[in-house]
Amino acid sequence: MSWVATERFGARTAPDGLTLVQELVNTHAVERGGGADLLADRTSAEEWLRGAARQWARGRKVDAPETALSPDGWETLRNLRATVAELLSVPADERAAAMPAAMPAAMPAAMPAAMSVAEAGVRRRAEVVLVSDDAGRVAMVPSGAGAAWLESAVWSEILLAQRTGEWSKLKLCREPGCRSAFYDTSRNGSGVWHNVRTCGNMANLRASRSRRKMRTRTDDGAATNPADPRDARPA
């Protein structure tokens, strides 16, 4: 068993459960190589979720959840993927500055089950279960099944990553034809491509071609409009 979506890109995986978040984003179609969208329909989405949930559960040393999807469950997965990708598109330094140290002031003290997301003044809502052991250590456990479980698990892992500082290291590859999620392990957090040899080289090649075209246009313009000696003025 492996993180099948992320392996298609050969991207460095995030630590612990944050890989589930990375894996969700990487289910999108691969522009180069023809990799399919793993959430293209209910069947493929359910197959991906089953494998991803088992992989996550193995890493967290818990039982795998029920992953059967409702008829519209795969659309929920696609919407969640788009939302997380949007979050990752925010520059890492801006995300780091926005990490919550406590409950946001706009959050209600309690959210009745009947209260909608809009009424609560929040963008997304997912349910989790808090448990503790005999030593008083508290853990956050995703709840639900199918798409609801994935929403719970993804937002739980994002919260944990924000607390540890790992959230700012999960990024989207800058290459437009890739946009895979990768975990940046560079010392100064400056990584922008999931693979410098592939996506990095492609970006550098485009920049080089652009510079050559610019020089060619400049040279052609100079040849077409040579300087007129009569325009010269005595010093």
RODO-2510 file (C-alpha; in nm, 4 decimals, decimal comma):
residues 235
     n   res          X          Y          Z
     1     m     0,0000     0,0000     0,0000
     2     s     0,1302     0,3461    -0,0829
     3     w     0,0275     0,7055    -0,1440
     4     v    -0,0637     0,6388    -0,5068
     5     a    -0,1538     0,9954    -0,6073
     6     t     0,1653     1,1512    -0,4725
     7     e     0,3858     0,8749    -0,6120
     8     r     0,2742     0,9670    -0,9639
     9     f     0,4584     1,2970    -0,9250
    10     g     0,7555     1,1569    -0,7381
    11     a     0,7034     1,4314    -0,4802
    12     r     0,8615     1,4246    -0,1354
    13     t     0,5949     1,3222     0,1137
    14     a     0,4948     1,5159     0,4217
    15     p     0,5461     1,3624     0,7667
    16     d     0,2868     1,1713     0,9658
    17     g    -0,0794     1,2297     0,8849
    18     l    -0,0169     1,5464     0,6856
    19     t     0,0532     1,3176     0,3907
    20     l    -0,3218     1,2571     0,3675
    21     v    -0,3723     1,6264     0,2912
    22     q    -0,0941     1,6162     0,0329
    23     e    -0,2355     1,2996    -0,1205
    24     l    -0,5809     1,4547    -0,1623
    25     v    -0,4418     1,7514    -0,3550
    26     n    -0,2335     1,5226    -0,5765
    27     t    -0,5363     1,3301    -0,7012
    28     h    -0,5790     1,5874    -0,9783
    29     a    -0,5036     1,4854    -1,3358
    30     v    -0,1366     1,4805    -1,4375
    31     e    -0,0909     1,7088    -1,7373
    32     r     0,2373     1,5464    -1,8389
    33     g     0,2203     1,1700    -1,8682
    34     g    -0,1557     1,1450    -1,8938
    35     g    -0,2313     1,0495    -1,5344
    36     a    -0,6061     1,0463    -1,4749
    37     d    -0,8018     1,2457    -1,2196
    38     l    -0,8409     0,9982    -0,9343
    39     l    -1,1637     1,1702    -0,8278
    40     a    -1,3150     1,1723    -1,1757
    41     d    -1,6189     0,9688    -1,0708
    42     r    -1,7656     0,7912    -0,7715
    43     t    -1,5965     0,4587    -0,8452
    44     s    -1,2457     0,5974    -0,8836
    45     a    -1,2919     0,8342    -0,5887
    46     e    -1,4042     0,5499    -0,3628
    47     e    -1,1110     0,3352    -0,4709
    48     w    -0,8646     0,6151    -0,3962
    49     l    -1,0256     0,6966    -0,0610
    50     r    -1,0165     0,3331     0,0483
    51     g    -0,6427     0,3101    -0,0135
    52     a    -0,5613     0,6533     0,1302
    53     a    -0,7642     0,5918     0,4463
    54     r    -0,5919     0,2587     0,5071
    55     q    -0,2508     0,4144     0,4544
    56     w    -0,3344     0,6981     0,6936
    57     a    -0,4728     0,4561     0,9541
    58     r    -0,1603     0,2424     0,9338
    59     g     0,0584     0,5459     0,9960
    60     r    -0,1569     0,6671     1,2844
    61     k    -0,1875     0,3136     1,4248
    62     v    -0,5667     0,3179     1,4322
    63     d    -0,8408     0,1168     1,2638
    64     a    -0,9268     0,2118     0,9077
    65     p    -1,2594     0,3979     0,8699
    66     e    -1,5567     0,3080     0,6549
    67     t    -1,4944     0,4671     0,3151
    68     a    -1,8056     0,3925     0,1085
    69     l    -1,9264     0,7101    -0,0626
    70     s    -2,2809     0,8359    -0,0978
    71     p    -2,3985     0,9231    -0,4517
    72     d    -2,2733     1,2798    -0,4141
    73     g    -1,9783     1,1938    -0,1904
    74     w    -1,7229     1,2112    -0,4672
    75     e    -1,8278     1,5697    -0,5397
    76     t    -1,7624     1,6488    -0,1741
    77     l    -1,4111     1,5101    -0,2169
    78     r    -1,3538     1,7229    -0,5269
    79     n    -1,4725     2,0365    -0,3493
    80     l    -1,2487     1,9597    -0,0525
    81     r    -0,9532     1,9105    -0,2856
    82     a    -1,0149     2,2481    -0,4491
    83     t    -1,0412     2,4189    -0,1108
    84     v    -0,7157     2,2724     0,0204
    85     a    -0,5328     2,3497    -0,3051
    86     e    -0,6504     2,7092    -0,2719
    87     l    -0,5076     2,7229     0,0805
    88     l    -0,1751     2,5855    -0,0407
    89     s    -0,1592     2,8460    -0,3169
    90     v    -0,1116     3,1126    -0,0487
    91     p     0,2629     3,1883    -0,0068
    92     a     0,4077     2,9892     0,2799
    93     d     0,5312     3,2937     0,4699
    94     e     0,1822     3,4440     0,4664
    95     r     0,0320     3,1189     0,5889
    96     a     0,2863     3,1008     0,8690
    97     a     0,1924     3,4496     0,9852
    98     a    -0,1736     3,3507     0,9913
    99     m    -0,1339     3,0377     1,2051
   100     p    -0,3875     3,0475     1,4882
   101     a    -0,2459     3,0462     1,8396
   102     a    -0,5928     3,0063     1,9891
   103     m    -0,9557     2,9933     1,8864
   104     p    -1,0262     3,2747     1,6336
   105     a    -1,2232     3,5605     1,7862
   106     a    -1,4993     3,5229     1,5265
   107     m    -1,5730     3,1636     1,6273
   108     p    -1,8859     3,1042     1,8356
   109     a    -1,8370     2,9606     2,1834
   110     a    -2,0492     2,6635     2,0817
   111     m    -2,1952     2,5470     1,7528
   112     p    -2,5376     2,3808     1,7720
   113     a    -2,5748     2,0909     1,5326
   114     a    -2,8481     2,2762     1,3449
   115     m    -2,6342     2,5865     1,2942
   116     s    -2,5166     2,6242     0,9361
   117     v    -2,1636     2,7149     0,8350
   118     a    -2,2836     3,0564     0,7168
   119     e    -2,4709     3,1229     1,0414
   120     a    -2,1625     3,0326     1,2428
   121     g    -1,9515     3,2761     1,0441
   122     v    -1,6995     3,0117     0,9386
   123     r    -1,5994     2,8843     0,5979
   124     r    -1,5904     2,5090     0,6612
   125     r    -1,7028     2,2779     0,9377
   126     a    -1,5955     1,9233     1,0186
   127     e    -1,6669     1,7147     1,3253
   128     v    -1,3963     1,5452     1,5324
   129     v    -1,3865     1,3488     1,8567
   130     l    -1,1539     1,4385     2,1432
   131     v    -1,0343     1,1459     2,3537
   132     s    -0,7946     1,1108     2,6463
   133     d    -0,5976     0,8292     2,8049
   134     d    -0,5310     0,7519     3,1723
   135     a    -0,2381     0,9936     3,1706
   136     g    -0,4644     1,2776     3,0622
   137     r    -0,3167     1,3063     2,7146
   138     v    -0,5771     1,4348     2,4703
   139     a    -0,5979     1,3265     2,1079
   140     m    -0,8137     1,4437     1,8204
   141     v    -0,9793     1,1629     1,6258
   142     p    -1,1588     1,2108     1,2917
   143     s    -1,5211     1,1015     1,2922
   144     g    -1,7802     0,9925     1,0396
   145     a    -1,7576     0,7738     0,7324
   146     g    -1,6874     0,8230     0,3647
   147     a    -1,6556     1,1843     0,2556
   148     a    -1,7438     1,3116     0,6042
   149     w    -1,4539     1,1140     0,7508
   150     l    -1,2099     1,2565     0,4958
   151     e    -1,3229     1,6116     0,5707
   152     s    -1,2754     1,5472     0,9415
   153     a    -0,9331     1,3865     0,8926
   154     v    -0,8024     1,6499     0,6511
   155     w    -0,8989     1,9470     0,8673
   156     s    -0,7661     1,7701     1,1765
   157     e    -0,4306     1,7119     1,0100
   158     i    -0,4145     2,0713     0,8874
   159     l    -0,4788     2,1971     1,2398
   160     l    -0,2070     1,9730     1,3831
   161     a     0,0361     2,0834     1,1112
   162     q    -0,0359     2,4478     1,1845
   163     r     0,0460     2,3855     1,5487
   164     t     0,3779     2,2171     1,4713
   165     g     0,4819     2,4568     1,1945
   166     e     0,4738     2,1869     0,9266
   167     w     0,1820     2,3469     0,7439
   168     s     0,4039     2,6164     0,5905
   169     k     0,6278     2,3451     0,4415
   170     l     0,3506     2,1853     0,2378
   171     k     0,3435     2,3709    -0,0936
   172     l     0,2212     2,3561    -0,4520
   173     c     0,4819     2,3147    -0,7249
   174     r     0,5241     2,6440    -0,9099
   175     e     0,5290     2,4712    -1,2505
   176     p     0,1853     2,5396    -1,4125
   177     g     0,1770     2,1981    -1,5770
   178     c     0,2402     2,0214    -1,2473
   179     r     0,0944     2,1945    -0,9394
   180     s     0,1634     1,8893    -0,7267
   181     a     0,1713     1,9220    -0,3498
   182     f     0,5174     1,8595    -0,2046
   183     y     0,6881     1,8877     0,1316
   184     d     0,9669     2,1461     0,1295
   185     t     1,2711     2,0312     0,3262
   186     s     1,5060     2,3104     0,2161
   187     r     1,6911     2,4791     0,5018
   188     n     1,5463     2,8235     0,4394
   189     g     1,2057     2,7085     0,3158
   190     s     1,2682     2,8489    -0,0324
   191     g     1,1657     2,5444    -0,2366
   192     v     0,9173     2,6232    -0,5142
   193     w     0,9320     2,3096    -0,7344
   194     h     0,8581     1,9547    -0,6309
   195     n     1,1582     1,8460    -0,8386
   196     v     1,4295     2,0890    -0,9474
   197     r     1,5541     1,8564    -1,2218
   198     t     1,2164     1,8339    -1,3934
   199     c     0,9876     2,1253    -1,3135
   200     g     1,2757     2,3536    -1,2183
   201     n     1,4575     2,2875    -1,5448
   202     m     1,1400     2,3466    -1,7450
   203     a     1,0920     2,6861    -1,5820
   204     n     1,4555     2,7801    -1,6411
   205     l     1,4318     2,6689    -2,0039
   206     r     1,1259     2,8867    -2,0637
   207     a     1,2995     3,1831    -1,9032
   208     s     1,6065     3,1274    -2,1228
   209     r     1,3942     3,1106    -2,4380
   210     s     1,2122     3,4270    -2,3374
   211     r     1,5417     3,6115    -2,2920
   212     r     1,6657     3,4934    -2,6318
   213     k     1,3476     3,6118    -2,8010
   214     m     1,3788     3,9480    -2,6303
   215     r     1,7383     3,9855    -2,7473
   216     t     1,6396     3,8839    -3,1010
   217     r     1,3642     4,1450    -3,1147
   218     t     1,6024     4,4081    -2,9812
   219     d     1,8701     4,3183    -3,2362
   220     d     1,6160     4,3140    -3,5222
   221     g     1,4888     4,6543    -3,4183
   222     a     1,8391     4,7983    -3,4156
   223     a     1,9109     4,6552    -3,7614
   224     t     1,5862     4,7913    -3,9058
   225     n     1,6302     5,1385    -3,7581
   226     p     2,0040     5,2150    -3,7613
   227     a     2,1150     5,5364    -3,6016
   228     d     2,1267     5,8336    -3,8414
   229     p     2,4670     6,0071    -3,8220
   230     r     2,2912     6,3390    -3,8834
   231     d     2,1155     6,2971    -3,5509
   232     a     2,4463     6,3263    -3,3751
   233     r     2,5043     6,6528    -3,1947
   234     p     2,8410     6,8076    -3,1155
   235     a     2,9441     6,7803    -2,7555
***
